[in-house]
Amino acid sequence: MPETDDDRTVRFSLTNLIQMWRQTLNQDAVVEIILSKCENWFLIWIYLNSLTSLNYLNSRDEVQG
């Protein structure tokens, strides 16, 4: 069964969209933003873990104290 023009148009549009998405991901600015956000979340995680550890140590000292 021969392809219709609609099928080719949809495939062409999808191919262009994927290509634009890849080009966007290859840009240094996008990579820097993603890494920056990961670093921020990592720092928040460290901070929250330090609070949890301090609370644990304080509660342990109160029980022993």
Helices and strands as residue ranges (DSSP letters): H 5-26, H 28-64
